[in-house]
C-alpha cells in the first residue's frame, strides 16, 4: 500500500513532463478545475486569457512606471526628491518580495494582484502632485506605497507567468507578456514626446503628461478583477496547475 501511494505521488509530480523537484512535499498539484458553466466562463478560465490579463496589467503598471522613470528624474526639474522616492519604492518592493512565498500561500495570487494593481495610479499621481503643487512628501510616500503594491503584484505575476502556461505554449505566452511590457514603455515614451515636443522651456515636463499616465495606470485596477484563482484555471492540455506547496512562515 505504501508503495502504491508513493507511486501515485511521483506520478502527480511528474504531470506534464515538467522538470519539478523530486521532493513531493515541495510542490502542490491542484485538483482538476470545475466544468465551465458557459462559453464566457470557459474563455475566462483559460490559461491564455489569464496570461493576457497579466500582460495587460504589466502594460498599465510597471511599464508606465518605467516610462515615467525614463523621462529622466521622472520628468521633474530637480532629481533629488525623485531619487529619494525611488529608494523608498525599491526598499518597499524588496521587503514584500522577501516574504513573497508565505504571503502568496496565505493571501492567494488573485488577491495579491488586485492589491498591487490598486497602487498603480498612485505612482503617476505622486509625480503629478509634486510637479504641479510642489508636494515633495507625497512623491516619496506615494512611491513607497506603489513599491509595496508592486511587491505583491511582482510575486503573483511571476508565479502566474511560470505556472499557468501549457508546456508546449510557454514560449508563446511569455512572448505576449514581454511584448506588452515593452509596448507600454514605447507608448509611454510616445505620450511624453507628443505632449512636450513643442516645449522649448528647460526644466520639468508639462504637468498634463502625468495625467495621461495616471489614466492608463488606473485602468489596471478594474482589469485585475478578471484574474481567476489557480484552482479554477483550465489549461488546454488538461494538466492541473502545479504550484509550490504551502509551508509555515518559519520555513
C-alpha positions in Angstrom: 0.0 0.0 0.0 2.8 2.4 0.9 4.5 1.7 -2.5 1.2 2.4 -4.3 0.8 5.8 -2.6 4.4 6.7 -3.3 4.0 5.9 -7.0 0.8 8.0 -7.2 2.6 10.9 -5.6 5.5 10.7 -8.0 3.1 10.4 -11.0 1.3 13.6 -9.8 4.6 15.5 -9.5 5.6 14.4 -13.0 2.4 15.7 -14.6 3.0 17.5 -17.8 6.6 16.1 -18.1 7.8 19.3 -16.3 11.2 19.5 -14.6 10.0 19.5 -11.0 11.8 18.9 -7.7 11.9 15.2 -6.8 10.6 16.1 -3.3 6.8 15.7 -3.5 6.4 17.9 -0.5 7.9 20.8 -2.4 5.1 21.1 -4.9 1.3 21.0 -4.8 -0.8 19.7 -7.7 -4.1 21.5 -7.6 -7.3 19.5 -8.1 -9.0 19.4 -11.5 -11.0 22.7 -12.0 -14.8 22.5 -12.2 -16.5 22.4 -15.6 -17.3 25.9 -17.1 -20.9 27.0 -16.8 -21.0 28.8 -20.1 -18.8 29.9 -23.1 -17.6 33.0 -21.3 -16.6 31.0 -18.2 -14.6 28.7 -20.4 -12.7 31.6 -22.0 -12.3 33.4 -18.7 -10.7 30.4 -17.0 -8.4 29.5 -19.9 -4.6 29.9 -19.3 -4.3 32.1 -22.5 -6.9 34.6 -21.2 -5.2 34.8 -17.8 -1.8 35.4 -19.3 -3.4 38.2 -21.4 -4.8 39.8 -18.2 -1.4 39.7 -16.5 0.1 41.2 -19.7 -2.4 44.0 -19.7 -1.6 44.7 -16.1 2.1 44.8 -17.0 1.3 47.4 -19.6 -0.7 49.5 -17.2 1.5 49.3 -14.2 5.3 48.7 -14.3 5.6 49.6 -18.0 4.1 53.1 -17.3 6.3 53.4 -14.2 9.3 52.6 -16.3 8.2 55.1 -18.9 8.0 57.9 -16.3 11.4 56.9 -14.9 12.7 57.1 -18.5 11.9 60.7 -18.7 15.0 61.5 -16.6 14.4 62.2 -13.0 10.8 61.3 -13.5 10.5 64.4 -15.7 11.0 66.7 -12.7 13.2 69.8 -12.7 15.1 68.6 -9.6 16.2 65.0 -9.4 16.9 64.9 -5.6 13.4 64.2 -4.4 12.9 61.7 -7.2 16.0 59.8 -6.1 14.7 59.6 -2.5 11.3 58.4 -3.8 13.0 55.7 -6.0 14.9 54.5 -3.0 11.7 54.3 -0.9 9.9 52.4 -3.7 12.7 49.8 -4.2 13.0 49.3 -0.5 9.3 48.6 -0.1 9.3 46.2 -3.1 12.3 44.3 -1.7 10.6 44.0 1.7 7.4 42.4 0.2 9.3 40.2 -2.2 11.4 38.8 0.7 8.3 37.3 2.2 6.5 36.7 -1.1 6.2 33.0 -0.9 4.5 32.8 2.5 2.3 35.8 1.6 1.2 34.1 -1.6 0.3 30.9 0.2 -2.0 32.7 2.6 -3.4 35.5 0.5 -3.7 33.8 -2.9 -2.4 35.1 -6.2 -5.6 36.8 -7.2 -5.8 39.0 -4.1 -2.1 39.9 -4.4 -2.6 41.0 -8.0 -5.6 43.1 -7.1 -3.7 44.8 -4.2 -0.8 45.5 -6.5 -3.0 46.9 -9.3 -4.8 49.2 -6.8 -1.5 51.1 -6.3 -0.6 51.6 -9.9 -2.2 55.1 -10.2 -0.5 56.3 -7.0 2.8 56.3 -8.9 1.7 58.7 -11.6 -0.3 60.9 -9.3 2.7 61.3 -7.0 4.7 62.8 -9.8 1.8 65.0 -10.9 1.2 66.4 -7.5 4.9 67.1 -6.9 5.2 68.7 -10.3 2.1 70.9 -10.1 1.9 71.7 -6.4 5.5 71.0 -5.2 4.3 68.5 -2.5 7.5 66.5 -2.1 6.5 64.3 0.8 3.6 62.8 -1.3 6.1 61.9 -4.0 8.2 59.9 -1.5 5.2 58.4 0.3 3.3 57.7 -2.9 6.3 55.9 -4.4 6.6 53.9 -1.1 3.0 52.8 -1.4 3.5 51.9 -5.0 6.6 49.9 -4.1 4.6 47.9 -1.5 1.8 47.2 -4.1 4.3 46.4 -6.8 6.0 43.8 -4.5 2.6 42.0 -4.1 2.0 42.2 -7.9 5.5 41.1 -8.8 5.4 37.9 -6.7 2.0 37.0 -8.1 2.9 37.9 -11.7 6.0 35.6 -11.6 4.0 32.7 -10.2 1.3 33.0 -12.9 3.6 33.5 -15.8 5.7 30.4 -14.9 2.9 28.1 -13.8 -0.2 28.8 -15.9 1.1 28.2 -19.5 1.0 24.7 -21.0 4.3 23.1 -21.6 4.2 23.4 -25.4 2.9 27.0 -25.3 5.1 28.6 -22.7 7.3 30.4 -25.2 4.3 31.9 -26.9 2.7 33.1 -23.7 6.0 34.6 -22.5 6.2 36.5 -25.8 2.8 38.0 -25.2 3.9 39.2 -21.7 7.2 40.6 -22.9 5.6 42.4 -25.8 3.0 44.0 -23.5 5.7 45.0 -21.0 7.9 46.7 -23.7 5.0 48.1 -25.7 4.0 50.0 -22.5 7.3 51.8 -22.4 7.1 52.6 -26.1 3.6 54.1 -25.7 4.7 55.9 -22.6 7.6 57.5 -24.4 5.4 58.5 -27.3 3.0 60.2 -24.9 5.8 62.2 -23.3 7.2 63.2 -26.7 3.8 64.2 -28.1 3.0 66.4 -25.1 6.4 68.1 -24.9 7.8 68.2 -28.4 7.0 71.9 -28.7 8.0 72.8 -25.2 11.2 74.8 -25.5 11.5 75.7 -21.8 14.1 74.0 -19.7 13.2 72.0 -16.6 10.3 69.7 -15.9 7.9 68.3 -18.5 4.3 69.5 -18.9 2.2 68.5 -15.9 -0.6 67.3 -18.1 1.7 64.5 -19.3 1.3 62.8 -15.9 -2.5 62.8 -16.1 -2.3 60.5 -19.2 -0.1 58.1 -17.3 -2.4 58.2 -14.3 -5.4 57.4 -16.5 -3.6 54.3 -18.0 -2.4 53.2 -14.6 -5.9 53.5 -13.2 -7.3 51.1 -15.8 -5.2 48.3 -14.3 -7.3 48.1 -11.2 -10.6 47.0 -12.8 -8.7 44.7 -15.2 -7.2 42.9 -12.2 -10.6 41.5 -11.2 -10.6 39.3 -14.3 -7.8 37.2 -12.7 -9.1 33.9 -11.5 -7.7 31.6 -8.8 -5.2 28.9 -9.9 -7.6 26.1 -8.9 -10.2 27.3 -11.4 -7.8 27.7 -14.4 -8.4 25.2 -17.2 -5.3 24.5 -19.3 -5.7 23.3 -22.9 -3.7 20.1 -22.2 -5.8 19.2 -19.2 -2.9 19.3 -16.8 -3.7 20.9 -13.5 -1.8 23.9 -12.3 1.3 22.9 -10.3 2.2 25.4 -7.5 4.7 25.4 -4.7 3.4 23.7 -1.6 2.2 25.8 1.3 4.7 25.9 4.1 4.7 27.6 7.6 6.1 31.1 7.9 9.1 29.8 9.8 10.3 27.8 6.8 
